[in-house]
Amino acid sequence: MRLSGLQKEVLGLYRQCLRECRKKPQATRQHFQVFARSEFDKNIKVDKRDFAAIEFLLRKGRRQLEIYSSPGVKDIR
Amino acid sequence: MFRTAVIRSFAAATRTAIRPIPSVSARRLAIAPVSKPSSFVPKTVAWQAVRCYASGGSLERGEVYERIKLLLSGFDKVNDPANITETAHFANDLGLDSLDTVEVVMAIEEEFSIEIPDKDADTIHSVDKAVEYILSQPDAN
């Protein structure tokens, strides 16, 4: 399956999220992974040609990742 | 382990080196053809215990496949563990979506303790591609 540039960016963001999860404490890492996945799943129905919506969600996701990757955040539910 | 081996061999070397010093005349007389081999034996033995970074370390294709298979069979989104074969495609054969594929590639990264850059990670869509990639990485273990 060929992926568009935007789709690759989405997968890249998800990969980045999982990488950040590894920096979290072992005990709560799973929570972060489940949360990241649920955030992506929320918008899984967005049409792949709806560029404006995807761009917006990417920006939103990056901001969210930045907030949650702060070392002060130790758990999530 | 490396450090203790180094200390041990160093101690063995210095022990034999220091001993003849007090009797300078004795050292001069015996030009140490006899003591030399005995002083070197413990040193080589100690060094053999050290596994050098350059030695071995390459992975077998079969072993890599087995580890990836084990990893995939532990992944609950795989539709049927029986579908995991040498050539299985993540999306077409195992029923994984693109996000699951990212998760699998990340898990493979962790399993073989390497870092796969995004550019390469995007091209890994099947078990044989993953095996191929791991084998091409000298750092993988």
Backbone of each chain as ProteinMPNN parsed JSONL, in Angstrom:
{"seq_chain_A": "MRLSGLQKEVLGLYRQCLRECRKKPQATRQHFQVFARSEFDKNIKVDKRDFAAIEFLLRKGRRQLEIYSSPGVKDIR", "coords_chain_A": {"N_chain_A": [[0.848, -1.209, 0.0], [0.627, 2.148, -0.962], [1.587, 5.072, 0.713], [0.439, 8.373, 1.37], [2.148, 11.563, 1.729], [1.067, 12.903, 3.888], [-0.165, 10.877, 5.311], [2.067, 9.453, 6.081], [3.146, 11.279, 7.78], [1.314, 11.198, 9.864], [1.681, 8.59, 10.816], [4.304, 8.892, 11.566], [4.027, 10.675, 13.67], [2.667, 9.051, 15.467], [4.617, 7.152, 15.936], [6.506, 8.738, 17.164], [5.092, 9.34, 19.482], [5.035, 6.806, 20.695], [7.717, 6.495, 21.155], [8.146, 8.464, 23.046], [6.666, 7.372, 25.089], [8.329, 5.415, 26.062], [10.008, 6.746, 27.714], [8.666, 7.112, 29.974], [7.778, 6.116, 33.388], [8.189, 2.611, 34.042], [5.95, 1.35, 35.22], [3.651, 2.782, 34.476], [3.77, 2.977, 31.788], [2.295, 1.49, 29.964], [-0.262, 2.642, 30.208], [0.123, 5.098, 28.96], [0.64, 4.272, 26.372], [-1.763, 3.044, 25.643], [-3.405, 5.23, 25.827], [-2.361, 6.946, 23.842], [-2.915, 5.437, 21.576], [-5.714, 5.391, 21.703], [-6.297, 8.055, 21.273], [-5.564, 8.358, 18.594], [-7.302, 6.548, 17.463], [-9.739, 7.734, 17.849], [-10.112, 9.465, 15.727], [-10.104, 7.923, 13.512], [-11.813, 7.64, 11.436], [-11.703, 9.811, 9.824], [-11.728, 11.2, 6.605], [-9.315, 10.384, 4.095], [-8.753, 12.332, 2.288], [-9.372, 14.656, 3.389], [-7.716, 17.107, 3.894], [-7.441, 19.492, 5.407], [-8.628, 18.902, 7.883], [-6.988, 16.808, 8.758], [-4.493, 18.03, 8.882], [-5.02, 19.853, 10.905], [-5.553, 18.093, 13.051], [-3.089, 16.871, 13.259], [-1.479, 18.995, 14.111], [-2.696, 19.483, 16.544], [-2.236, 17.056, 17.8], [0.555, 17.062, 17.999], [0.961, 19.161, 19.72], [-0.279, 18.157, 21.978], [1.333, 15.946, 22.487], [3.677, 17.217, 23.175], [2.95, 18.38, 25.584], [2.332, 16.141, 27.187], [4.745, 14.847, 27.193], [6.331, 16.038, 28.997], [8.506, 15.669, 31.786], [7.247, 15.842, 34.212], [4.771, 14.682, 34.016], [3.497, 11.764, 35.086], [1.656, 9.749, 35.064], [-1.337, 8.566, 33.412], [-4.775, 8.435, 32.518]], "CA_chain_A": [[0.0, 0.0, 0.0], [1.388, 3.389, -1.009], [1.077, 6.063, 1.65], [0.704, 9.767, 1.011], [3.027, 12.248, 2.661], [0.324, 13.234, 5.1], [-0.346, 9.63, 6.065], [3.362, 9.142, 6.688], [3.32, 12.186, 8.917], [0.483, 10.689, 10.964], [2.373, 7.423, 11.381], [5.497, 9.422, 12.224], [3.608, 11.231, 14.96], [2.356, 7.928, 16.356], [5.909, 6.568, 16.316], [7.101, 9.671, 18.127], [4.351, 9.146, 20.726], [5.481, 5.562, 21.323], [9.078, 6.71, 21.656], [8.043, 9.232, 24.285], [6.144, 6.462, 26.112], [9.434, 4.646, 26.655], [10.707, 7.545, 28.724], [7.824, 7.169, 31.167], [8.079, 5.01, 34.302], [7.768, 1.274, 33.611], [4.649, 0.951, 35.764], [2.523, 3.468, 33.84], [4.045, 3.096, 30.355], [1.155, 0.887, 29.26], [-1.356, 3.62, 30.173], [0.44, 6.096, 27.943], [0.509, 3.659, 25.045], [-3.192, 2.861, 25.381], [-3.976, 6.559, 25.618], [-1.935, 7.43, 22.524], [-3.672, 4.686, 20.576], [-7.129, 5.797, 21.728], [-6.386, 9.385, 20.653], [-5.528, 8.173, 17.142], [-8.495, 5.803, 17.058], [-10.879, 8.653, 17.877], [-10.268, 10.137, 14.43], [-9.719, 6.965, 12.472], [-12.803, 7.709, 10.353], [-11.495, 11.015, 9.011], [-11.43, 10.855, 5.217], [-7.882, 10.655, 3.853], [-8.59, 13.506, 1.424], [-9.768, 15.839, 4.161], [-6.393, 17.574, 4.319], [-7.52, 20.523, 6.444], [-8.9, 18.258, 9.17], [-5.817, 16.019, 9.18], [-3.46, 18.993, 9.281], [-5.408, 20.389, 12.212], [-5.371, 17.052, 14.062], [-1.641, 16.668, 13.439], [-0.984, 20.075, 14.979], [-3.253, 19.247, 17.88], [-1.53, 15.904, 18.363], [1.937, 17.434, 18.343], [0.905, 19.988, 20.933], [-0.624, 17.256, 23.072], [2.528, 15.14, 22.767], [4.621, 18.089, 23.861], [2.489, 18.556, 26.96], [2.421, 14.892, 27.949], [6.105, 14.314, 27.293], [7.062, 16.687, 30.086], [8.818, 14.632, 32.773], [6.35, 15.94, 35.365], [3.589, 13.827, 33.82], [3.956, 10.419, 35.43], [0.614, 8.742, 34.814], [-2.428, 9.061, 32.588], [-5.84, 7.416, 32.48]], "C_chain_A": [[0.878, 1.252, 0.0], [0.763, 4.399, -0.061], [1.389, 7.466, 1.146], [1.619, 10.392, 2.053], [2.346, 12.532, 3.982], [0.124, 11.996, 5.968], [0.941, 9.236, 6.769], [3.602, 10.025, 7.906], [2.526, 11.702, 10.124], [1.185, 9.511, 11.635], [3.637, 7.861, 12.115], [5.163, 9.978, 13.592], [3.318, 10.108, 15.951], [3.65, 7.275, 16.846], [6.586, 7.425, 17.375], [6.433, 9.506, 19.501], [4.861, 7.906, 21.454], [6.898, 5.707, 21.868], [9.051, 7.478, 22.972], [7.559, 8.338, 25.43], [7.28, 5.736, 26.823], [10.158, 5.422, 27.74], [9.907, 7.618, 30.021], [8.15, 5.993, 32.085], [7.452, 3.688, 33.828], [6.323, 0.961, 34.016], [3.483, 1.552, 34.99], [2.7, 3.577, 32.322], [2.851, 2.6, 29.52], [0.009, 1.893, 29.132], [-1.124, 4.645, 29.075], [0.237, 5.529, 26.542], [-0.955, 3.502, 24.675], [-3.836, 4.211, 25.082], [-3.631, 7.087, 24.232], [-2.757, 6.743, 21.441], [-5.132, 5.154, 20.528], [-7.308, 7.171, 21.093], [-6.379, 9.268, 19.125], [-6.809, 7.497, 16.663], [-9.736, 6.7, 17.009], [-11.173, 9.222, 16.498], [-9.956, 9.215, 13.26], [-10.632, 7.058, 11.253], [-12.612, 8.928, 9.446], [-11.078, 10.603, 7.59], [-9.99, 11.241, 4.878], [-7.661, 11.828, 2.908], [-8.957, 14.797, 2.131], [-8.512, 16.46, 4.78], [-6.462, 18.562, 5.474], [-7.704, 19.875, 7.812], [-7.664, 17.516, 9.674], [-4.695, 16.941, 9.637], [-3.753, 19.523, 10.682], [-5.128, 19.359, 13.304], [-3.887, 16.772, 14.322], [-1.063, 17.729, 14.371], [-1.428, 19.849, 16.411], [-2.484, 18.107, 18.575], [-0.126, 16.262, 18.814], [1.97, 18.254, 19.628], [0.65, 19.103, 22.151], [0.608, 16.437, 23.495], [3.536, 15.953, 23.571], [4.253, 18.227, 25.342], [2.725, 17.283, 27.767], [3.843, 14.381, 28.071], [6.914, 15.019, 28.36], [7.292, 15.673, 31.211], [7.936, 14.701, 34.024], [5.142, 15.032, 35.257], [4.018, 12.378, 34.015], [2.916, 9.345, 35.133], [-0.523, 9.4, 34.037], [-3.509, 8.012, 32.63], [-7.023, 7.874, 31.675]], "O_chain_A": [[1.758, 1.403, 0.847], [-0.457, 4.561, -0.037], [2.45, 7.718, 0.576], [1.838, 9.826, 3.124], [2.948, 12.423, 5.05], [0.229, 12.054, 7.193], [0.922, 8.751, 7.9], [4.171, 9.599, 8.911], [2.994, 11.781, 11.26], [1.273, 9.442, 12.861], [4.003, 7.29, 13.143], [5.906, 9.784, 14.554], [3.676, 10.197, 17.125], [3.767, 6.895, 18.011], [7.156, 6.921, 18.342], [7.097, 9.527, 20.537], [5.092, 7.934, 22.663], [7.243, 5.129, 22.898], [9.819, 7.193, 23.891], [7.969, 8.504, 26.579], [7.211, 5.473, 28.024], [10.838, 4.839, 28.585], [10.394, 8.117, 31.036], [8.722, 4.995, 31.644], [6.345, 3.661, 33.29], [5.568, 0.376, 33.239], [2.438, 0.916, 34.854], [1.879, 4.194, 31.644], [2.465, 3.209, 28.523], [-0.62, 1.989, 28.078], [-2.047, 5.016, 28.349], [-0.267, 6.207, 25.646], [-1.353, 3.786, 23.545], [-4.694, 4.326, 24.208], [-4.494, 7.611, 23.528], [-3.234, 7.387, 20.507], [-5.712, 5.295, 19.452], [-8.327, 7.439, 20.456], [-7.101, 9.994, 18.442], [-7.337, 7.824, 15.6], [-10.66, 6.459, 16.233], [-12.33, 9.437, 16.137], [-9.595, 9.661, 12.171], [-10.271, 6.608, 10.166], [-13.283, 9.057, 8.422], [-10.192, 9.768, 7.407], [-9.5, 12.284, 5.311], [-6.53, 12.281, 2.733], [-8.868, 15.885, 1.562], [-8.268, 16.366, 5.983], [-5.66, 18.497, 6.406], [-7.035, 20.24, 8.779], [-7.329, 17.581, 10.857], [-4.029, 16.681, 10.64], [-2.864, 19.627, 11.527], [-4.55, 19.681, 14.342], [-3.483, 16.478, 15.446], [-0.283, 17.435, 15.277], [-0.654, 20.0, 17.357], [-2.139, 18.187, 19.753], [0.33, 15.826, 19.871], [2.837, 18.091, 20.486], [1.267, 19.269, 23.203], [0.884, 16.262, 24.682], [4.158, 15.457, 24.51], [5.112, 18.195, 26.223], [3.247, 17.329, 28.881], [4.133, 13.569, 28.95], [8.061, 14.65, 28.611], [6.391, 14.908, 31.554], [7.876, 13.749, 34.802], [4.551, 14.649, 36.267], [4.792, 11.832, 33.228], [3.254, 8.172, 34.969], [-0.651, 10.624, 34.008], [-3.215, 6.824, 32.762], [-8.002, 7.14, 31.543]]}, "seq_chain_B": "MFRTAVIRSFAAATRTAIRPIPSVSARRLAIAPVSKPSSFVPKTVAWQAVRCYASGGSLERGEVYERIKLLLSGFDKVNDPANITETAHFANDLGLDSLDTVEVVMAIEEEFSIEIPDKDADTIHSVDKAVEYILSQPDAN", "coords_chain_B": {"N_chain_B": [[32.235, -7.113, 34.233], [34.26, -7.034, 32.368], [35.915, -5.142, 33.539], [36.742, -6.318, 35.953], [38.184, -8.44, 34.928], [40.243, -7.131, 33.657], [41.475, -5.894, 35.841], [42.262, -8.156, 37.246], [44.086, -9.39, 35.494], [45.95, -7.413, 35.319], [46.844, -7.282, 37.943], [47.99, -9.8, 38.113], [50.06, -9.497, 36.321], [51.588, -7.421, 37.469], [52.267, -8.588, 39.9], [54.134, -10.567, 39.257], [55.996, -8.969, 38.116], [56.904, -7.265, 40.102], [58.032, -8.875, 42.033], [60.816, -9.753, 41.485], [62.279, -7.421, 41.987], [63.336, -6.671, 44.7], [65.7, -8.274, 45.06], [68.244, -7.342, 43.491], [70.666, -8.198, 42.528], [70.2, -10.887, 42.125], [68.415, -10.768, 40.107], [69.953, -9.806, 38.085], [71.692, -11.864, 37.689], [70.196, -14.214, 36.989], [68.896, -14.088, 33.955], [66.329, -14.161, 33.578], [65.126, -16.203, 31.831], [63.647, -18.348, 32.529], [61.609, -17.583, 34.264], [60.002, -16.05, 32.715], [58.053, -17.332, 30.857], [56.311, -18.451, 32.802], [55.281, -16.204, 34.009], [53.704, -15.131, 32.097], [51.678, -16.876, 31.528], [49.356, -16.817, 33.352], [48.351, -14.357, 32.633], [47.459, -14.501, 29.939], [45.456, -16.382, 30.272], [43.669, -14.994, 31.869], [42.935, -13.033, 30.103], [41.572, -14.398, 28.175], [39.105, -14.756, 29.224], [37.741, -12.526, 28.668], [35.289, -11.206, 26.596], [35.61, -9.944, 23.544], [34.475, -6.93, 21.936], [34.538, -7.062, 19.237], [34.152, -9.659, 18.538], [32.237, -12.272, 17.077], [28.654, -12.17, 17.323], [26.932, -11.811, 15.176], [23.676, -12.316, 13.783], [21.569, -15.163, 13.235], [19.509, -16.015, 10.457], [17.291, -17.706, 10.935], [17.026, -17.532, 13.705], [16.397, -14.836, 14.064], [13.951, -14.746, 12.761], [12.45, -16.483, 14.412], [12.371, -15.006, 16.775], [10.953, -12.736, 15.998], [8.58, -13.921, 15.312], [7.74, -14.917, 17.751], [7.356, -12.529, 19.07], [5.27, -11.451, 17.558], [3.273, -13.339, 17.984], [2.664, -12.784, 20.533], [1.271, -10.507, 20.313], [-1.773, -9.051, 20.554], [-3.445, -8.189, 18.518], [-3.071, -9.533, 16.198], [-4.644, -11.491, 13.768], [-4.742, -14.35, 13.596], [-2.581, -16.566, 15.109], [-1.604, -18.669, 13.608], [-1.267, -17.686, 11.11], [1.165, -16.476, 10.981], [3.915, -16.416, 9.136], [7.032, -16.939, 7.33], [6.847, -15.135, 5.244], [4.724, -13.509, 5.741], [2.512, -10.781, 5.337], [2.058, -7.78, 7.095], [-0.335, -6.255, 6.99], [-1.992, -7.489, 5.005], [-1.98, -10.284, 5.548], [-1.953, -10.656, 8.319], [-3.865, -9.024, 9.292], [-3.441, -6.482, 10.384], [-3.657, -2.951, 11.027], [-2.365, 0.254, 9.798], [-1.428, 1.66, 12.031], [-1.059, -0.393, 13.865], [1.01, -1.684, 12.597], [3.057, 0.164, 12.911], [3.339, -0.096, 15.661], [4.258, -2.737, 15.823], [6.722, -2.539, 14.489], [8.037, -0.844, 16.224], [8.139, -2.497, 18.443], [9.816, -4.461, 17.48], [12.124, -2.982, 17.21], [12.683, -2.577, 19.924], [13.066, -5.177, 20.765], [15.391, -6.02, 19.416], [17.123, -4.186, 20.242], [17.782, -1.795, 18.681], [17.692, 1.27, 16.783], [15.309, 2.225, 14.535], [15.228, 4.334, 11.86], [12.662, 6.687, 10.786], [12.351, 6.717, 8.003], [13.205, 4.179, 7.146], [11.569, 2.61, 8.692], [9.089, 2.983, 7.583], [9.146, 1.364, 5.38], [8.98, -1.226, 6.174], [6.881, -3.76, 5.921], [6.286, -6.36, 6.156], [6.963, -9.698, 7.422], [9.26, -10.896, 6.279], [10.588, -8.655, 5.26], [11.204, -7.35, 7.618], [12.93, -9.204, 8.846], [14.986, -9.185, 6.979], [15.842, -6.52, 7.254], [16.749, -6.458, 9.927], [18.892, -8.237, 9.737], [20.577, -6.773, 8.16], [21.511, -4.906, 9.846], [24.269, -4.179, 11.702], [24.377, -3.66, 14.432], [22.314, -4.933, 15.657], [21.025, -7.145, 18.102]], "CA_chain_B": [[33.026, -8.306, 34.012], [35.452, -6.605, 31.647], [36.79, -4.418, 34.435], [37.361, -7.256, 36.884], [39.168, -9.223, 34.187], [41.398, -6.254, 33.434], [42.155, -5.731, 37.127], [42.87, -9.435, 37.595], [45.265, -9.642, 34.664], [46.93, -6.396, 35.687], [47.409, -7.722, 39.212], [48.844, -10.954, 37.82], [51.25, -8.99, 35.634], [52.417, -6.646, 38.399], [52.781, -9.491, 40.924], [55.351, -11.204, 38.752], [56.975, -7.945, 37.755], [57.446, -6.638, 41.308], [58.76, -9.846, 42.855], [62.294, -9.782, 41.385], [62.923, -6.134, 42.266], [64.158, -6.588, 45.914], [67.034, -8.856, 44.889], [68.721, -6.805, 42.222], [71.772, -9.044, 42.063], [69.623, -12.138, 41.635], [67.78, -10.492, 38.82], [71.005, -9.635, 37.097], [72.292, -13.176, 37.419], [69.254, -14.971, 36.155], [68.369, -13.104, 32.999], [64.898, -14.478, 33.546], [64.532, -16.968, 30.725], [62.764, -19.379, 33.096], [60.429, -16.994, 34.901], [59.176, -15.325, 31.744], [56.827, -18.036, 30.451], [55.377, -18.653, 33.91], [54.615, -14.947, 34.33], [52.752, -14.763, 31.04], [50.558, -17.816, 31.43], [48.101, -16.349, 33.971], [47.868, -13.174, 31.935], [46.665, -14.898, 28.772], [44.256, -17.073, 30.746], [42.725, -13.976, 32.316], [42.427, -12.279, 28.956], [40.646, -15.218, 27.408], [37.779, -14.649, 29.832], [37.119, -11.303, 28.172], [34.682, -11.335, 25.275], [35.86, -8.664, 22.891], [33.331, -6.381, 21.209], [34.649, -7.371, 17.82], [33.959, -11.081, 18.258], [30.92, -12.859, 16.84], [27.576, -11.218, 17.448], [26.0, -11.753, 14.056], [22.459, -13.079, 14.042], [21.143, -16.134, 12.227], [18.195, -15.713, 9.885], [16.281, -18.507, 11.63], [16.836, -17.019, 15.059], [15.697, -13.56, 13.936], [12.551, -15.058, 12.437], [11.799, -17.054, 15.596], [12.124, -13.945, 17.758], [9.88, -11.884, 15.479], [7.364, -14.731, 15.386], [7.352, -14.939, 19.166], [6.886, -11.176, 19.37], [3.972, -11.269, 16.895], [2.258, -14.209, 18.59], [2.268, -12.152, 21.78], [0.58, -9.265, 19.972], [-3.153, -9.561, 20.545], [-4.243, -7.758, 17.369], [-2.864, -10.458, 15.088], [-5.918, -12.21, 13.65], [-4.583, -15.765, 13.926], [-1.134, -16.867, 15.198], [-1.224, -19.639, 12.577], [-0.952, -16.961, 9.879], [2.51, -15.897, 11.024], [4.879, -17.22, 8.373], [8.243, -16.216, 6.922], [6.563, -14.098, 4.257], [3.437, -12.888, 6.066], [2.415, -9.329, 5.233], [1.388, -7.337, 8.315], [-1.7, -5.787, 6.745], [-2.8, -8.407, 4.205], [-2.09, -11.634, 6.104], [-2.153, -10.693, 9.763], [-5.009, -8.18, 9.64], [-3.043, -5.32, 11.184], [-3.755, -1.676, 10.303], [-1.064, 0.93, 9.708], [-0.956, 2.007, 13.372], [-0.533, -1.634, 14.453], [2.308, -1.942, 11.97], [4.015, 1.023, 13.613], [3.589, -0.706, 16.971], [5.081, -3.933, 15.633], [8.087, -2.122, 14.161], [8.623, -0.326, 17.459], [8.427, -3.64, 19.306], [11.0, -5.109, 16.916], [13.221, -2.104, 17.628], [13.003, -2.814, 21.322], [13.516, -6.57, 20.884], [16.759, -6.17, 18.927], [17.831, -3.005, 20.762], [18.303, -0.884, 17.668], [16.759, 2.343, 16.47], [15.012, 2.226, 13.109], [14.769, 5.67, 11.478], [11.321, 6.724, 10.186], [12.427, 6.428, 6.572], [13.283, 2.727, 6.976], [10.431, 1.984, 9.359], [7.943, 3.047, 6.665], [9.245, 0.346, 4.326], [8.842, -2.572, 6.753], [5.465, -4.099, 5.881], [6.082, -7.802, 6.223], [7.922, -10.394, 8.281], [10.562, -11.094, 5.624], [11.264, -7.355, 5.2], [11.737, -7.084, 8.954], [14.092, -10.092, 9.039], [16.018, -8.648, 6.104], [16.361, -5.279, 7.823], [17.527, -6.783, 11.13], [20.15, -8.869, 9.333], [21.449, -5.763, 7.565], [21.966, -4.008, 10.904], [25.318, -4.822, 12.487], [24.206, -3.437, 15.875], [21.19, -5.702, 16.192], [21.378, -8.331, 18.89]], "C_chain_B": [[34.343, -7.942, 33.345], [36.446, -5.981, 32.612], [37.502, -5.369, 35.388], [38.434, -8.072, 36.184], [40.434, -8.404, 33.965], [42.199, -6.123, 34.713], [42.912, -7.006, 37.476], [44.157, -9.654, 36.791], [46.365, -8.643, 34.987], [47.628, -6.796, 36.973], [48.378, -8.874, 38.979], [50.152, -10.479, 37.19], [52.169, -8.272, 36.603], [53.024, -7.553, 39.461], [54.106, -10.103, 40.472], [56.423, -10.174, 38.454], [57.661, -7.393, 38.994], [58.386, -7.598, 42.049], [60.28, -9.776, 42.689], [62.98, -8.501, 41.808], [63.784, -6.124, 43.55], [65.567, -7.146, 45.722], [67.58, -8.477, 43.507], [69.812, -7.702, 41.643], [71.235, -10.339, 41.456], [69.013, -11.93, 40.256], [68.832, -10.387, 37.71], [71.593, -10.979, 36.684], [71.382, -14.007, 36.509], [68.581, -13.995, 35.208], [66.945, -13.485, 32.613], [64.42, -15.175, 32.285], [63.501, -17.977, 31.238], [61.47, -18.757, 33.618], [59.486, -16.348, 33.885], [57.916, -16.092, 31.309], [55.812, -18.172, 31.582], [54.63, -17.366, 34.242], [53.565, -14.59, 33.28], [51.556, -15.679, 30.971], [49.281, -17.291, 32.087], [47.494, -15.166, 33.227], [46.976, -13.569, 30.745], [45.376, -15.58, 29.2], [43.2, -16.048, 31.151], [42.115, -13.244, 31.124], [41.433, -13.083, 28.142], [39.225, -15.125, 27.953], [37.036, -13.43, 29.298], [36.554, -11.553, 26.783], [34.811, -9.984, 24.593], [34.643, -8.224, 22.087], [33.353, -6.795, 19.738], [34.256, -8.803, 17.497], [32.494, -11.421, 18.038], [29.807, -11.832, 16.76], [26.608, -11.174, 16.297], [24.832, -12.696, 14.294], [22.168, -14.022, 12.889], [19.751, -15.745, 11.73], [17.077, -16.428, 10.652], [15.961, -17.946, 13.008], [16.048, -15.706, 15.027], [14.215, -13.811, 13.677], [11.815, -15.578, 13.664], [11.445, -15.957, 16.598], [10.997, -13.027, 17.298], [8.546, -12.623, 15.578], [6.82, -14.741, 16.813], [6.724, -13.602, 19.561], [5.471, -10.969, 18.794], [2.898, -12.125, 17.547], [1.821, -13.656, 19.943], [1.455, -10.882, 21.569], [-0.887, -9.586, 19.723], [-3.975, -9.128, 19.334], [-4.038, -8.627, 16.13], [-4.072, -11.385, 14.994], [-5.815, -13.693, 14.026], [-3.093, -16.101, 13.964], [-0.675, -17.856, 14.126], [-0.83, -18.946, 11.268], [0.467, -16.404, 9.851], [3.473, -16.837, 10.31], [6.054, -16.339, 7.983], [7.918, -15.022, 6.031], [5.281, -13.332, 4.56], [3.525, -11.367, 5.955], [1.596, -8.841, 6.423], [-0.079, -6.99, 8.062], [-2.543, -6.867, 6.062], [-3.009, -9.764, 4.866], [-2.444, -11.645, 7.58], [-3.28, -9.766, 10.217], [-4.659, -6.992, 10.515], [-3.265, -4.047, 10.37], [-2.412, -0.938, 10.408], [-0.521, 1.31, 11.093], [-0.386, 0.774, 14.077], [0.85, -1.942, 13.9], [3.391, -1.095, 12.633], [4.362, 0.407, 14.962], [4.506, -1.911, 16.852], [6.528, -3.53, 15.37], [8.785, -1.574, 15.402], [9.001, -1.465, 18.398], [9.669, -4.377, 18.812], [12.251, -4.312, 17.298], [13.678, -2.44, 19.038], [13.622, -4.202, 21.509], [14.991, -6.702, 20.497], [17.645, -5.01, 19.358], [18.563, -2.208, 19.677], [17.308, 0.267, 17.522], [16.56, 2.382, 14.96], [14.52, 3.618, 12.741], [13.436, 5.6, 10.725], [11.324, 6.265, 8.736], [12.421, 4.914, 6.332], [12.061, 2.047, 7.572], [9.213, 1.959, 8.439], [7.976, 1.941, 5.619], [9.067, -1.067, 4.865], [7.36, -2.907, 6.856], [5.223, -5.576, 6.076], [7.198, -8.444, 7.036], [9.274, -10.523, 7.579], [11.332, -9.786, 5.469], [11.928, -7.042, 6.531], [12.996, -7.909, 9.2], [15.275, -9.55, 8.241], [16.677, -7.421, 6.73], [17.238, -5.563, 9.041], [18.885, -7.357, 10.742], [21.122, -7.854, 8.74], [21.999, -4.798, 8.609], [23.043, -4.67, 11.744], [25.128, -4.67, 13.999], [23.138, -4.322, 16.494], [21.693, -6.879, 17.009], [20.188, -8.842, 19.68]], "O_chain_B": [[35.4, -8.463, 33.7], [37.648, -6.234, 32.537], [38.707, -5.252, 35.61], [39.475, -8.367, 36.771], [41.549, -8.916, 34.072], [43.426, -6.222, 34.706], [44.052, -6.958, 37.94], [45.184, -10.054, 37.34], [47.551, -8.967, 34.939], [48.847, -6.67, 37.094], [49.455, -8.92, 39.573], [51.223, -11.004, 37.495], [53.383, -8.475, 36.58], [54.157, -7.334, 39.889], [55.074, -10.143, 41.23], [57.616, -10.467, 38.53], [58.852, -7.085, 38.961], [59.397, -7.185, 42.615], [60.982, -9.743, 43.699], [64.199, -8.508, 41.976], [64.897, -5.601, 43.497], [66.533, -6.538, 46.183], [67.4, -9.187, 42.518], [69.873, -7.934, 40.436], [71.725, -10.823, 40.436], [69.087, -12.788, 39.377], [68.624, -10.815, 36.575], [71.939, -11.209, 35.525], [71.767, -14.43, 35.42], [67.779, -13.165, 35.635], [66.446, -13.19, 31.528], [63.402, -14.778, 31.717], [62.609, -18.405, 30.505], [60.385, -19.312, 33.447], [58.31, -16.128, 34.174], [56.815, -15.545, 31.387], [54.608, -18.032, 31.367], [53.489, -17.409, 34.699], [52.641, -13.826, 33.559], [50.522, -15.308, 30.416], [48.222, -17.309, 31.459], [46.275, -14.997, 33.197], [45.881, -13.034, 30.574], [44.33, -15.391, 28.581], [42.018, -16.188, 30.838], [40.938, -12.884, 31.133], [40.553, -12.519, 27.493], [38.259, -15.383, 27.235], [35.821, -13.324, 29.467], [37.252, -12.05, 25.9], [34.199, -9.003, 25.012], [33.871, -9.058, 21.614], [32.312, -6.866, 19.085], [34.048, -9.143, 16.332], [31.617, -10.913, 18.737], [29.988, -10.751, 16.199], [25.548, -10.558, 16.415], [24.98, -13.741, 14.927], [22.471, -13.732, 11.732], [18.93, -15.219, 12.482], [16.051, -15.83, 10.976], [14.805, -17.887, 13.426], [15.154, -15.486, 15.844], [13.344, -13.185, 14.281], [10.685, -15.168, 13.932], [10.368, -15.968, 17.194], [10.179, -12.59, 18.108], [7.515, -12.026, 15.888], [5.621, -14.595, 17.047], [5.721, -13.544, 20.273], [4.598, -10.395, 19.445], [1.747, -11.704, 17.658], [0.754, -14.002, 20.448], [1.006, -10.257, 22.529], [-1.212, -10.313, 18.785], [-5.079, -9.632, 19.128], [-4.745, -8.476, 15.134], [-4.485, -11.988, 15.985], [-6.699, -14.227, 14.696], [-2.405, -15.939, 12.957], [0.504, -17.883, 13.772], [-0.151, -19.533, 10.425], [0.923, -15.914, 8.817], [3.803, -17.911, 10.813], [6.07, -15.142, 8.27], [8.626, -14.015, 6.055], [4.802, -12.579, 3.713], [4.485, -10.751, 6.418], [0.553, -9.418, 6.734], [-0.957, -7.386, 8.829], [-3.669, -7.135, 6.48], [-4.092, -10.34, 4.761], [-3.152, -12.538, 8.046], [-3.612, -9.73, 11.402], [-5.487, -6.539, 11.305], [-3.082, -4.056, 9.153], [-1.46, -1.427, 11.017], [0.689, 1.288, 11.314], [0.617, 0.856, 14.785], [1.74, -2.394, 14.619], [4.498, -1.571, 12.886], [5.525, 0.385, 15.363], [5.415, -2.096, 17.662], [7.452, -4.101, 15.95], [9.976, -1.809, 15.609], [10.036, -1.42, 19.064], [10.474, -4.859, 19.609], [13.285, -4.876, 17.655], [14.87, -2.571, 19.318], [14.557, -4.387, 22.287], [15.751, -7.405, 21.162], [18.777, -4.872, 18.894], [19.772, -1.982, 19.742], [16.212, 0.226, 18.08], [17.515, 2.549, 14.201], [13.49, 4.053, 13.256], [13.119, 4.585, 10.105], [10.438, 5.534, 8.292], [11.73, 4.421, 5.44], [11.571, 1.047, 7.045], [8.401, 1.036, 8.5], [6.944, 1.615, 5.032], [9.008, -2.016, 4.083], [6.661, -2.419, 7.744], [4.074, -6.009, 6.155], [8.23, -7.83, 7.304], [10.316, -10.291, 8.193], [12.561, -9.773, 5.533], [13.051, -6.541, 6.582], [14.0, -7.397, 9.695], [16.398, -9.463, 8.737], [17.901, -7.293, 6.739], [18.321, -4.997, 9.185], [19.905, -7.013, 11.339], [22.338, -8.039, 8.803], [22.853, -3.967, 8.301], [22.755, -5.643, 12.442], [25.663, -5.468, 14.768], [23.064, -4.45, 17.717], [22.673, -7.529, 16.644], [20.304, -9.834, 20.4]]}, "name": "protein", "num_of_chains": 2, "seq": "MRLSGLQKEVLGLYRQCLRECRKKPQATRQHFQVFARSEFDKNIKVDKRDFAAIEFLLRKGRRQLEIYSSPGVKDIRMFRTAVIRSFAAATRTAIRPIPSVSARRLAIAPVSKPSSFVPKTVAWQAVRCYASGGSLERGEVYERIKLLLSGFDKVNDPANITETAHFANDLGLDSLDTVEVVMAIEEEFSIEIPDKDADTIHSVDKAVEYILSQPDAN"}
